[in-house]
Amino acid sequence: MKSFKFFSQENLLPIFLFIFAIAINQFSGNRGVFPADSFSHFDIGFRILLGDHPFKDYWAVSGPFIDYIQGFIFYILGVNWQTYILNASLLNGILTLTIYYLLVDLNLEKKISFFYAICFAILAYPSSGTPFVDHHSTFLSLLALVIFIKAMKKENSILWLLIPTLMTFSFLSKQVPATYILIIIIIVLLFHFFSNSKKKNLKIITLLFFSSILTTLFIFLFLKLNSVSIHNFFDQYISYPRNIGEKRFSNLNIDLKNIFLNFKFIYLSLIIFTFLIIKNILKKKINFKSLDFKIFLIIFFLFIFLVQHTILTKNQIFIFFLIPFISAFAHVQISKENKKIKFFLTYFLLVLCIFTSVKYHLRFNIDRKFHEFRNINFSNSIDAKILSKKFQGLNWITPDKKTRNNVKEELDYLKKMHQFIKQDKSNKIVLTNYSFFSILLEENTYGFTRWYPQDGSAFPIRGNIFYKNYQQFLKDLILEKKIKNVYILRDVNESVILDYIQVNCFKKVLKNEHLIKYEIINCKDFVFSGKKN
């Protein structure tokens, strides 16, 4: 009888939901690559296994938590593309499942909760498919918010303890929107304190404080044990990104398209939810101390902050998951309405979610808009196992490759670079946005940052107040790792290193249409005693 109970609807719905959320992200993550973003944690996850650490062995303005999780997954399941995108897929599955259980706790029918959770799974992490700092920070923060709501409802000590830890992991994925969502938690927590006894409030404060202190101590102890400079951590992860953010904020472009048209369907779900909340407040069905009102505050501020974050970062829009998320909470309120309004709003929300889920699934999961794919015929993709078995299952195509011949030429080029660099047994740096050469060569290629743009978004450029810090960081890295050769592939400009190290420290030994090779020699910046390794 117990085995039959296991296969009951109550168990099958969440099991299917979790598997579906993982599977759809795996599907999306195997559909083409945008090198700079798609590989941003791939090589570094492997380098973590080799003993590298962010802030010490590579300049990190975001993503250290993702790197360590990726290293852990590689350690447990092996180093390959499928285990790489599993990092994103698991978060998609965990968050989707947690949302489903929260909706059920809020007395939404299981089948309806399942529907909204499925729509969420389609629109959440699959827009990227591969681990991405904005997605990880957003969804870890959202997980903290969902647990925060459950904690307010159930007053469960373990749930309160989880919130600071999740928010820390979110912040260590990317500083924003984690910081914005922490502000939401603080605001709503103050409302929650007004509706609680002093004894309950003291317990909550104690739990949150204890968890925050314990998590902070663990982070700093971890940095200390791995010889990561606290000064480097603050320079790279706090001070420099704040400098970038201030410049972006001063150039913020706000217009009708930016603040409304791009998010029109999210506005629709929010307007319905707001209408229902205000209506129920006026009818005294809920009050300002109720959980319903606190959920409304969370969702309202979440929408404001995520829209502002999207406009500020100038990335492709990925927050359409808010449509089923907000609609689900609106549906919770519908049960308080009369039959006529209840019928109309129920079907309107269901149709809205079906329409937008299909629309944005086609745009982001199929057409891969988030990774800049436009007018690309995905039938021209090639199984990347011809580059390496570690890429098996990845349908290789990049945004600027229009024909199958283009795709094949790119893979042939990368295979050729792999074979050429493999002959060099010295310690070397490989500079490219195709960040997988450490994995292909099964050795550390010592890339000194996650990406190589030249706009100051990943590392300081000339004129920035942190320029000299970064310059010294590169010099120290080259000396400490005893680097002999530097390979610069055609997708990266040689200025990413020549702008920081004197030209007379390099001897150009090769330059062609594929790559540039420099040998590092004795100079003012690098004085080598004896023969270099």
C-alpha positions in Angstrom: 0.0 0.0 0.0 2.9 2.4 0.8 4.2 2.0 -2.8 0.8 3.0 -4.2 0.7 6.1 -1.9 4.1 7.2 -3.3 2.6 7.3 -6.7 -0.4 9.4 -5.6 -1.1 12.8 -7.2 0.2 14.5 -4.1 3.7 13.0 -4.7 3.7 12.8 -8.5 3.0 16.5 -9.2 6.1 17.8 -7.3 8.3 15.0 -8.6 7.3 15.7 -12.2 7.7 19.5 -11.6 11.2 19.1 -10.3 12.3 16.8 -13.2 10.6 19.1 -15.8 12.3 22.2 -14.4 15.7 20.5 -14.7 15.0 19.0 -18.1 13.8 22.3 -19.7 16.9 24.1 -18.6 19.2 21.3 -19.8 17.4 21.5 -23.2 18.0 25.3 -23.3 21.6 25.1 -22.1 22.4 22.7 -24.9 21.1 25.0 -27.6 23.9 27.2 -28.9 26.6 29.2 -27.0 27.4 32.9 -26.6 31.1 32.4 -25.6 31.7 35.3 -23.2 28.6 34.4 -21.2 28.1 30.7 -21.8 31.6 29.7 -20.6 32.0 32.3 -17.8 32.1 29.6 -15.1 33.1 26.6 -17.1 36.9 26.8 -17.0 36.9 28.5 -13.6 34.8 25.7 -12.1 37.5 23.3 -13.2 40.3 25.6 -11.9 38.6 25.6 -8.5 39.4 21.8 -8.5 43.0 22.6 -9.3 43.2 24.8 -6.2 42.5 28.3 -7.7 40.4 30.8 -5.8 38.7 34.1 -6.8 40.3 37.3 -5.8 43.7 35.6 -5.5 44.1 33.7 -8.8 41.7 35.6 -11.0 40.1 39.1 -10.7 36.4 38.5 -9.8 33.8 41.3 -9.8 30.9 38.7 -9.5 30.2 35.0 -9.3 32.5 33.4 -6.7 29.7 31.4 -5.2 28.7 30.0 -8.6 32.4 29.0 -9.2 32.6 27.0 -6.0 29.3 25.3 -6.6 30.4 24.5 -10.1 33.7 23.1 -8.7 31.7 20.9 -6.3 29.4 19.6 -9.0 32.4 18.8 -11.2 34.1 17.0 -8.3 31.0 14.9 -7.7 29.7 14.2 -11.2 32.7 14.8 -13.4 33.8 17.7 -15.7 31.7 18.0 -18.8 29.1 20.3 -20.3 26.1 18.5 -19.0 27.3 18.8 -15.4 28.1 22.4 -16.0 24.6 23.4 -17.0 23.2 21.2 -14.2 24.4 24.0 -11.9 21.6 26.3 -13.4 19.1 23.4 -13.8 19.2 22.4 -10.2 18.5 26.0 -9.0 15.6 26.1 -11.5 14.2 22.9 -10.1 14.7 23.8 -6.4 13.1 27.2 -6.7 10.2 25.9 -8.8 9.4 23.2 -6.3 9.7 25.7 -3.4 7.2 28.1 -5.1 4.8 25.2 -5.7 4.8 24.2 -2.0 4.4 27.8 -0.9 1.3 28.2 -3.1 -0.2 25.0 -1.7 0.5 26.3 1.8 -1.4 29.4 0.9 -4.4 27.2 0.1 -4.2 27.4 -3.7 -5.4 24.2 -5.3 -2.6 21.7 -6.1 -3.4 21.6 -9.8 -3.5 25.4 -10.1 -0.2 25.6 -8.1 1.3 23.1 -10.4 0.2 25.1 -13.4 1.8 28.3 -12.2 5.0 26.5 -11.1 5.3 24.9 -14.6 5.0 28.3 -16.2 7.6 29.7 -13.8 10.0 26.9 -14.6 9.7 27.6 -18.4 10.4 31.4 -17.9 13.1 31.3 -15.2 16.6 30.0 -15.6 16.1 28.5 -19.2 16.4 32.0 -20.7 20.1 31.6 -20.0 20.4 27.8 -19.7 24.0 28.1 -18.6 25.1 29.5 -15.2 24.8 33.3 -15.2 25.5 35.8 -12.4 22.3 37.8 -12.8 20.1 34.7 -12.9 21.8 33.1 -9.9 21.7 36.2 -7.8 18.0 36.8 -8.7 16.9 33.3 -8.1 18.8 32.7 -4.8 17.2 36.0 -3.6 13.8 34.9 -4.8 14.3 31.6 -2.9 15.1 33.6 0.2 11.9 35.6 -0.3 9.8 32.5 -0.7 11.2 31.1 2.4 10.7 34.5 4.1 7.0 34.3 3.3 6.8 30.7 4.6 8.7 31.7 7.8 6.2 34.6 8.4 3.3 32.1 8.0 4.7 29.2 10.0 7.1 31.0 12.4 9.6 28.1 11.8 13.1 28.7 13.3 14.9 26.7 10.6 13.3 28.9 7.9 14.4 32.1 9.6 18.0 30.7 9.9 18.1 30.0 6.1 17.3 33.5 5.0 20.7 35.2 5.8 22.6 32.3 4.4 20.7 32.4 1.1 21.0 36.1 0.8 24.8 35.8 1.4 25.0 33.2 -1.4 22.9 35.5 -3.6 25.2 38.5 -2.9 28.3 36.3 -3.6 26.7 35.5 -7.0 26.2 39.1 -7.8 25.9 42.2 -5.6 22.6 43.3 -7.3 19.8 42.5 -7.3 20.7 40.7 -4.0 21.2 44.1 -2.2 17.8 45.3 -3.5 16.0 42.2 -2.3 17.7 42.5 1.1 16.1 45.9 1.4 12.7 44.3 0.6 13.2 41.8 3.4 14.1 44.5 5.9 11.1 46.7 5.0 8.6 43.8 5.2 10.2 42.5 8.3 9.4 45.8 10.0 5.7 45.4 9.1 5.9 41.8 10.4 7.2 43.0 13.8 4.2 45.3 14.2 1.9 42.3 14.0 3.9 40.2 16.4 4.5 40.0 20.2 7.9 41.3 21.6 8.8 37.7 22.5 8.3 36.5 18.9 10.2 39.5 17.5 13.1 38.9 19.8 13.3 35.2 18.7 13.3 36.2 15.0 16.0 38.9 15.5 18.1 36.4 17.5 17.8 33.7 14.7 18.6 36.2 11.9 21.5 37.7 13.8 22.9 34.3 14.7 22.6 33.0 11.1 24.1 36.3 9.7 27.1 36.2 12.1 27.7 32.5 11.5 27.6 32.9 7.7 29.9 35.9 7.8 32.4 34.2 10.0 32.4 31.1 7.7 33.0 33.3 4.6 36.0 35.1 6.2 37.4 31.9 7.7 37.1 30.3 4.3 39.0 33.2 2.7 41.7 33.1 5.5 42.2 29.3 5.2 42.7 29.7 1.4 45.1 32.6 1.8 42.7 35.0 0.0 43.4 38.6 0.9 40.5 40.4 2.6 41.8 43.6 1.0 41.6 41.9 -2.5 38.1 40.8 -1.7 36.9 44.3 -0.8 38.7 45.9 -3.7 37.4 43.5 -6.4 34.0 42.7 -5.1 32.8 45.7 -3.2 34.7 48.9 -4.1 35.3 48.4 -7.9 31.7 47.1 -8.7 30.3 50.1 -6.8 32.4 52.3 -9.0 30.9 50.7 -12.1 27.4 50.9 -10.8 27.7 54.7 -10.1 28.7 55.3 -13.7 25.9 53.2 -15.1 23.4 54.9 -12.8 24.5 58.3 -14.0 23.8 57.1 -17.6 20.5 55.5 -16.9 18.1 55.9 -19.8 14.4 56.1 -18.7 11.7 56.3 -21.4 8.3 54.9 -22.1 9.7 51.8 -23.8 12.2 51.1 -21.0 9.8 51.4 -18.1 6.5 50.2 -19.6 6.4 48.6 -23.0 9.2 46.1 -22.3 7.3 44.9 -19.2 3.7 45.3 -20.3 2.6 41.7 -19.5 4.2 41.9 -16.1 2.3 45.1 -15.4 -1.0 43.3 -16.3 -0.5 40.6 -13.7 0.7 43.2 -11.1 -2.3 45.5 -11.8 -4.8 42.6 -11.2 -3.0 41.6 -8.0 -2.9 45.2 -6.8 -6.6 45.6 -7.6 -7.5 42.5 -5.6 -5.4 43.5 -2.6 -6.9 47.1 -2.5 -10.4 45.7 -3.0 -10.0 43.2 -0.1 -8.4 45.9 2.2 -11.4 48.2 1.5 -13.8 45.3 2.3 -11.8 44.6 5.4 -11.1 41.0 4.3 -7.4 41.7 4.8 -5.5 44.3 6.8 -2.1 45.9 6.8 -0.8 43.4 9.4 -2.0 40.4 7.4 0.3 38.0 5.5 -1.5 38.9 2.2 -0.5 42.5 2.5 3.1 41.6 3.3 3.2 39.4 0.2 1.9 42.3 -1.8 4.6 44.6 -0.5 7.2 41.9 -1.4 5.9 41.6 -4.9 5.5 45.3 -5.5 9.0 46.1 -4.5 10.4 43.0 -6.2 8.9 44.3 -9.5 10.3 47.8 -9.0 13.8 46.7 -8.2 14.0 44.0 -10.9 12.8 46.4 -13.6 15.3 49.0 -12.4 18.1 46.4 -12.3 17.3 45.2 -15.9 17.4 48.8 -17.2 20.6 49.6 -15.4 22.5 46.5 -16.5 21.3 46.8 -20.1 21.1 43.0 -20.5 18.4 41.2 -22.4 15.2 41.1 -20.3 15.0 37.9 -18.3 12.4 38.8 -15.6 9.3 37.5 -17.5 9.1 34.7 -14.8 7.4 37.4 -12.7 4.2 37.0 -14.8 3.3 33.5 -13.5 4.8 34.3 -10.1 2.7 37.4 -9.5 -0.4 35.8 -11.2 -0.2 32.9 -8.7 -0.4 35.2 -5.7 -3.3 37.1 -7.5 -5.0 33.7 -7.9 -4.7 33.2 -4.1 -6.8 36.4 -3.6 -9.4 35.4 -6.2 -10.9 32.9 -3.7 -12.2 35.9 -1.7 -14.2 37.2 -4.7 -17.8 36.6 -5.9 -18.4 34.0 -8.6 -18.7 36.4 -11.5 -15.3 38.2 -10.9 -13.7 35.0 -9.8 -14.6 33.2 -13.1 -13.4 36.1 -15.3 -10.1 36.8 -13.4 -9.3 33.1 -13.1 -9.5 32.5 -16.8 -7.8 35.8 -17.6 -4.8 34.9 -15.5 -4.6 31.3 -16.9 -4.7 32.6 -20.5 -2.2 35.3 -19.7 0.3 32.8 -18.3 -0.2 30.3 -21.1 0.2 33.0 -23.8 3.3 34.6 -22.2 4.9 31.2 -21.4 4.6 30.1 -25.0 5.7 33.5 -26.3 8.8 33.8 -24.2 9.6 30.1 -24.4 9.8 30.5 -28.2 11.8 33.8 -27.9 14.3 32.8 -25.2 14.4 29.0 -24.9 14.0 28.2 -28.6 15.4 31.3 -30.4 17.9 32.1 -27.6 17.4 35.8 -27.6 19.1 36.3 -24.2 22.4 35.1 -25.7 22.0 37.4 -28.7 20.9 34.9 -31.3 19.0 36.6 -34.1 18.0 35.1 -37.4 20.0 32.0 -36.7 19.0 28.6 -38.2 19.7 26.2 -35.4 19.6 23.3 -37.8 23.1 24.4 -38.7 24.4 23.6 -35.3 26.9 20.7 -34.8 27.3 18.3 -31.9 30.3 19.8 -30.0 31.6 16.3 -29.2 33.8 16.7 -32.3 35.7 19.4 -30.3 35.8 17.2 -27.2 33.8 14.4 -25.6 33.3 16.7 -22.6 31.0 18.8 -24.8 28.7 15.9 -25.8 25.1 16.9 -26.1 25.9 20.6 -26.8 24.5 21.7 -30.2 27.3 24.2 -31.1 26.4 27.4 -32.9 27.3 30.9 -32.0 25.4 34.2 -32.8 27.7 35.3 -35.7 27.9 32.0 -37.5 25.1 32.0 -40.1 25.9 28.7 -42.1 26.9 25.2 -41.2 30.3 25.8 -42.9 30.8 28.8 -40.5 30.1 26.6 -37.5 32.4 23.9 -38.7 35.2 26.4 -39.4 34.8 27.7 -35.9 35.1 24.3 -34.3 38.0 23.4 -36.6 39.7 26.6 -35.5 39.2 25.8 -31.8 40.5 22.2 -32.3 43.5 23.6 -34.0 44.2 26.0 -31.2 43.8 23.2 -28.7 46.3 21.0 -30.5 48.8 23.8 -30.9 48.7 25.1 -27.3 48.8 21.5 -26.1 52.4 21.2 -27.3 53.6 23.9 -24.9 54.3 22.2 -21.5 55.3 25.4 -19.8 53.1 27.5 -17.4 51.0 29.7 -19.7 48.1 32.1 -19.9 45.5 31.6 -22.6 43.4 34.7 -23.2 40.1 34.1 -24.9 36.3 34.3 -24.2 36.2 30.6 -25.2 36.9 29.8 -21.6 37.4 26.0 -21.7 41.1 25.5 -22.6 42.0 24.5 -19.0 39.4 21.7 -19.3 40.5 20.7 -22.8 44.2 20.7 -21.9 43.5 19.3 -18.4 45.8 21.9 -16.9 45.5 25.5 -15.6 45.7 28.1 -18.3 45.6 31.0 -15.7 43.1 33.3 -17.3 43.3 36.4 -15.0 39.6 37.4 -15.3 36.2 35.8 -16.2 35.7 37.8 -19.3 37.8 40.1 -21.6 35.7 43.1 -22.6 37.4 46.4 -22.8 34.6 48.6 -21.4 35.6 48.4 -17.8 32.8 46.0 -16.8 35.0 43.1 -15.8 38.3 44.8 -14.9 39.7 48.3 -14.5 40.8 50.2 -17.7 43.1 53.2 -18.0 41.7 56.2 -16.1 39.9 54.1 -13.5 41.0 54.6 -9.9 41.5 50.8 -9.6 43.8 50.6 -12.6 47.0 50.4 -10.7 45.5 47.8 -8.3 44.7 45.6 -11.3 48.0 46.2 -12.9 49.8 45.1 -9.8 47.5 42.1 -9.5 48.5 40.9 -13.0 52.2 41.4 -12.3 52.0 39.4 -9.1 50.0 36.7 -10.8 52.5 36.2 -13.6 55.5 36.1 -11.2 53.7 33.8 -8.7 52.6 31.3 -11.3 55.9 31.5 -13.2 54.2 32.2 -16.5 56.5 31.7 -19.5 54.1 32.2 -22.5 50.9 34.1 -23.2 48.5 33.0 -26.0 46.0 35.6 -27.2 43.3 34.1 -29.4 41.6 36.1 -32.2 38.5 37.0 -30.2 40.5 39.0 -27.6 42.5 42.2 -28.2 46.2 42.0 -27.0 45.6 45.3 -25.2 44.0 43.3 -22.4 47.5 42.6 -21.2 49.7 45.1 -23.1 47.8 48.0 -21.4 49.1 46.8 -18.0 52.5 45.2 -18.6 55.3 47.0 -20.4 55.8 45.9 -24.0 59.5 45.3 -23.5 58.5 42.4 -21.1 57.3 40.5 -24.1 58.9 38.8 -27.0 56.5 38.2 -29.9 57.3 34.7 -31.2 54.2 34.2 -33.3 51.4 36.2 -34.9 48.9 35.1 -37.5 45.1 35.3 -38.1 44.4 32.8 -35.4 46.5 33.9 -32.4 49.4 35.8 -31.0 52.0 34.2 -28.8 54.3 36.2 -26.5 57.2 34.9 -24.4 57.7 36.8 -21.1 61.3 38.0 -20.8 63.4 39.8 -18.2 62.4 43.4 -17.9 61.7 46.1 -15.2 58.4 44.4 -14.2 59.7 40.8 -14.3 63.2 40.0 -13.1 63.7 36.2 -13.2 66.5 34.6 -11.3 67.9 31.6 -13.2 66.0 29.6 -15.8 62.2 30.0 -15.9 60.0 27.0 -15.5 
